[in-house]
Amino acid sequence: MEPTQAFDPNRTVMSGAPAAPQSGDPNRTTAMAAPRSLVATITPGREATIANGPAREQFLVEFSARGQAMPGVGVSSARAPLNLCLVIDRSGSMEGPPLEYVKQACSYVVDLLSPNDILSIVTFEEIVEVLMPPQRVTNKQPVKDGIQRLVPGNTTNLYDGLSLGAQQVASVSDPGRATRLIVLSDGDPTAGIKDFSALVQHAADIKGRGITVTFLGFGPDYNEELLAGMAKRAGGNYYYIPRPELIPEIFRTELEKLMTVAARNLQLHVNVARWVNLRAATGHPVTPSAREFTIQLADLEQGAVLQQMFDFEFPQHPMGWYRVASGRLTYDDSTSGRTESIDLDFVMEFTADSARYSVPVNVKVAGAAEIAAATRTVEKTIMGLKSGQLTGQMALEELQKTQMLLIQEGRTAEAQEVTLAMRALQTGDHGQAEKTLMGTVVQLDQGKRST
């Protein structure tokens, strides 16, 4: 069934009271019908807004993955089998400790995989090669021996390395597997297609084929804007690794996330009703005049919640209860092995009663909006440091506000990253601060948090 077939965003819900909130309170978080792995809730900023006049309101959508996150990858008997490809930069700049730590980390990954997992390995420099085609990890030592024999080459052909890695995972015909490319690189692309926009679009195209890509960048010279931009469009994670010896630990973190994925290939299709304009969808570019659009969301691990904010504008909306937008989330369910869907209704009352539309914004929605605003502030701080428009002290003052907000909203992991960036600024290392903050932006834009 086509995503838009089952709902009409222009249909008036009721003229007197909302149909969806059974409690009679439309401002309460409303649970949708729950498939096996995900449940969805929608919370409007206010229960009512002004009718027949300019108004603007926000909605917070939360997707929660059932189950508890595993305490460690050792407890993995119930997890989905993996289809994993390691895409390893072995260009000349990787010579020495960087490549040796990558070898160590990749061998560590091999040890963690089960005989039911499928692994492939691609290496890239000027030439891209398949070190190991997709196969079950039944005999680990030969795989680790092959990794240890890697030697540095010449320039960096990131585009073709990604293409060849995607080919490997796409050749495995098993939709029940958690599929991921993990790319390790320490520098700018210097061979093949090097254009920023083309590379970012390439990552988006790979994601469109149902393949999520995580990027690990390390060293002082890599292009954090490029890798972060590619990670955002590829639906995966982004890690800045300030020292090569941290690679194995970050690999462990990424693999644990992959082993607990509850839902993959999340696509949210939204239809906007008449008399309504969409102003923004946090973390995603949208056209304000668009009546329908689709955004791709990050894979969601067990026990995690993904928050997505929508900002709607109502220039001259008539009075009454209305569905201002309809949505459908489709995703691959790791529990059932099927493609599941959740239908969403964005409902708002339009009234002339100022006492109703002037109430404070829902606390949870207000907090999510502040996080979204802080994310854009962090981006501006990065750009200000790069351009020289901000001094280290000015950046510190901005980041202190963001740090406090993140702690207040329970985003401790991102708050710790901001703390690391502030320490780098205090030592005069603007480059490390910028790279660390770029990772913070990617994580906040994904909207994921652990419960």
N, C-alpha and C positions, 0 to 999 in steps of 0.2 A: 504494500500500500504506500502511495506517495506520502511524504511527510505532511503536506498541507491538506490532505484529503479529508481529514476528520474534524477540522475545526473552522469556524467562521469568526474571525476577530471582530467583525462589525456588529455581531448580534448583541442587542441589549440584554443584560443579565436579568434585571428586574427594575421596575420603576420605583419600588418602595424599599426593598431589602435585598441583600445579596443572597445568591443561591449557595455559594460555595462554603462560607464559614458556618458550620452547624451551630456554633455557640452564639451566633448573632453578633459577634465582634469581628469585623473584617480586618482589624489591625493585628489580630493574633496570627502567629505563624500557622499556616494551614497545611496539613500533611496531605500529599497526593497518594494515589494508589501505589502500593509498594511492590515492585518486582523483587526478584530474589536478592540482588546485591545492593541496589540503591533505593533510597527514598529521597523525595524532593519536597522542599518547603518554600513558600513565597511569603515574604513579609513586606507590606507597603510601608512607606515612610510615615504616612498618616492615614487614618481611616476615611478621610474626606478631603476634597479640595474644592476650590472655588469654581462655580459654574458660570458660563457665559462671560468669561474674562480670562486674561492670560494667567496660566498656572504652570507649575513645574513640580513634579514629584519623582521620587526614586523608589525603586523596588529592589529588594535583596532576595536573590534566589540561592538556596543552599542545597547541594547534593551531598548526601551522607552515605558512606559505604558501610554496610553492615559488617559485624565481626570485629574482633580485636586484632590489632597489629601484633605480629609475632614478636616475641622477645628477642629472637635471633634467628639467623638463617639455618641453624642446626635443627630447628623445629619446622621442617618444611614438607612433611609427608602429605599434607592436604593441599599444597599449593599447585597452581597450574604449571605444567611443564614449560620450559623456556625455549624460544627460538632466538638466540643471541648471536650478534656479530660484533666482534671487536675490530674497530677500524683504527689502525695504529700508524701514526706519523713517524716515519723513520728517515726524515730528511737530515741533511748534514748538521743542522742546528741541534738535533737530538743527540749528537755524539756525547758520550760520557755519562754522567749520573742520570740525566733525564731518561735516556733509553734503558739504562739498567734498572731504574725504578719501575718503568713501564713493564719491563719483562717480569719483574718480581710481582707486580700487581696482577698481570694477566695470568701468571702461574697460580696465583692465589685464587683467582676466579675459577680456573679449571678444577682446583681442588674442591671448591664449593658445589660444583654442578653434579647432578645425579645422572645415572645412565639413561634416564628418560629425557634429559635435556638435549637440545641440538645446539651445537656451537659451530660458528664459522669465523675465520680470521682473515682480514684483508689488510695489507700494508700499502702505504703510499709514500712516495717521494716524487721524483719526476715521472717515474713509472709506477703504475698501480698493479698489484699482484694479489692473487688469492693464495695465502699461505696454507689455508685449510678450508676446503669446501664444506658445506653443511653436513654434519654427521653427529650421531649420538656420542656422548662422552663416556665410552665404555672402557677405554684404555688410556689413562691420563698421562702416563709418563712420556710416550712419544709426542704428545701434543706439547707438553712443557719443554721437551728437548728442542722441538722446532721453534718455539718462542725464544729460547735462549740463543739460538743461532742467528737471530736477527742482527744485522749490521746497518749502520747509517749509510744513506745514499746522498742524493744531491738536493734539488729544489723540492718545493711543496705543492703537489697537485691535489688539493683538498676536494675540488668538485668531482673529479673522476674517482677519488677514493670513496666518497659518499655513494656515487652511482654504483660502483662495484659491490659495496657493502649491501646496498638495498637489493641488488640482484640476488645476493646469496640468501637473504631471509625470505624474499618473495618466492624463491624456488621451492620453499618448504610448504607443501599443501596440507596444512593442519590448522584450521581456524581456532582451535581450542588452546593454542599456545600463546603465552605472553611474548610478544615480539619487540625487540629493541636493538637499535644500533648504539654502540658506545664509542664515541670518537675521542681520541687523545691527540692533542696537537699543541705545539709550543710556539707557533708563529703564523705570520700572514701567508696566504696562498701566493706562491711565486711562480707557478707553472699552471698550464691549462686555463680554465676560465677563472678570472680573478675579480670580476666586477662584483661589488657589494650586493647590489639589487638582485643580480642573477643568482648568487649563492644563497641568499635568503629565500628567494622564490624556489630554488631547488630543494631546500629543506622543507618548504611548505608542500611542494609537489610530492615529496616522499611521504610526508604525513598523510596526504590525501589518498595514498595507497594503503593506509592502515599501518604504517611503520613509524614508530616513535623513535626520535633520535635524542640522545643525551650527549652533551659536549663537556669535556674536561680540558680546560686550558691552563697552562702553567708556563713559568718563565717570565722574564721582564718584557719581552718583545711582542707577544702575541696580540692580536687585535680583539680586544674584549667586546667592542661594539658588534663586530661581525659574529663572533661565536654566540654572544647573548641573543642577538637578533635571530640567528638561525635556530637556537634552542627554543625560543618563544614560538616561532612558526612551526617547528617540528614537534611541539607538544611535550618535549622531554625536559630534563633538568639541565642546569648549567652550574658548573663548579669552577671556582678560581682556586688554583693550587699554588700558594706562594712558594713552597719548597718541594722539590721532587720526592723527598722522603714521606710526604703526606699522601702520595698517590694511592698506596695500598689501602689506607683507611677510608679514603673517599670512595674508592672502588667498592669497598665493603658496604658502605652506606647506600650506594646506588643499587647494588645487587640485592640488598635486603628490601629496598622499595620495590624492585621488580618482582621479587618472589612473593610479595603480598598484594599485588595488583588485583583489585576486585572488579574493576570496570575499565575497558580500553576503548579507544576510538570514539570518545564522546563527541557528538555533534549536536548542537542546539540550534534548531530552526525556529525563528520567531516571525510571526505575522503581526503587523501593526494595524490597528483599526483606524477608521476615518476619524477626523477631528483630533488625531494624535500624531506627534512627531517624536522620533527617537533622537535624543541629543547625544547620548554616549552609552557605550557598553564597556565597562572597565577592562582595560588590558587588550581591547580589540578595536581595530579601526572600523568605523561604520559610516555610511552615508546618511546624513540626517533626513534626507527626503525619501529614503528607501522604505517601501512598504513591507518588504520581507527580506530576511538575511539569514545566513547561517554562520555560526562561529564554532571553531573547534576548541575543545577544552582538554586540559591535561588528563592523562590517565590517573585513576584514583585508587589509592591503596586502602586495604582494610583498616577500618577505624578512623579514616580521614574524612574531612569535610572540605568541599570546594565551594567557595562563595563567588557569586557573580552579580555585580551591580548593574542596573539599568536606570537610565535617567530619561524620563519622558516629559514632553512639553505639550500643553493643552491650550492652544491659542483662544478658541471660542467653543468650549465643549458644552452641550446641552445638559440640563439638570437630570439627575437620576442615577441609578446604579448601572454601570457599563463594564463590559469586558474591554479594556483598552488595548490588550494584545493577547495573542495566544501563542503557545510554544509547544514544541515536542523535542524531547531529548531522546536520541537513539544511541545505543552503546553495545559493545560486546561484553556479555556477562561472563566472568570467569567461573562462576559457580554453576550456571546452567549450561554454559557452552553455546548459548544462543544470542542472537541480536535482540535486545529488549528495547522498549520505549516507555517514556513517561510523558503524558500530556499535561500542559501547564496552562493555567488561566491567571491573567493579571487583571484584577478587579478593583475598581475605584468608584466611590460615590462622589457625585458632583452636586454641590449644594450652595445655596445663598446664605446659609447660616454661618456667620463669621466665627461664632463661638466653636464651631466644629472644625472649620478648616484652618484655624489659627493655633491649634494645639501644638505642643512641641513634637518634633520628629521622634519616632520610635528609637530607643537607645541603641539597639543592635544595628539598625540601618544607619544611624548617625555615626556609629563607630566605624562601620565598613566604609562609609563615605570619607571619613577622615583618613583612613588608611590609603584609600585611592588617591586622595589629594597629596598625602605624604609621599607616595610613590613618585608622582610627577615632580615633587620638590626635590627628591633624591636625584632624579634624572637631570634636573636643571643644575643641581650642585655638581654633578659629574661634568656637564658641559661647561659650567663656569670655571672649574678647575682646568679643564683642557684648554680653554680659550684664554685663560689668564684673567678673566673678569672677576674671579673670586680668589682671594688670598686663602691660605690655609686656615687662618684664624676665622675668616668669614664663613668658610665651609664648616668649620667646627661648630660654630654657633648655630648654623642651620641643622646640622646633624644631631646636636644635643636635643633639639625639640622633637625630631623624628624618633630618636632613641626612647625618649620618655613616652611618646604616644604608643610605640610598639610594645613597650613593657606594659603599659596600661591596658592595651587590647589583648594581652596574652600572646603576642607574637615574639616569643623569647628567642627563637632561632635567628630571626631576622634582626632582632635587637642586638644579639651577640655579634652578628656580622657588622652592623653599624659601629659597634664598639671597636672591633678590629680596624675598621677604616679610620676611626678617629685616632687610634693609637698610631697608625701609619702616618697620618697627617701631622701628628705631634712630633714625629721624628723626621719630618720633611719628605717622606716618601709618597708623593702625590700619585705616582703610577700605581702602587699597590692599593692605595685608597680607592682609586677609580675602578680598578678591576674587582675589588671586593664589593663595592657598591653596585656594580653592574649585576652581580649575582643576586643581590638583595632585590633589585628591581624585577628581575625575572621571577623570583619566588613570589613576590607580592602580587605581580600581575597574574600569576597562575591562580592565586586565590586559595591555595590549599593550606590546611592546618590540621594538626593531629587533635583528636578528641581526648 
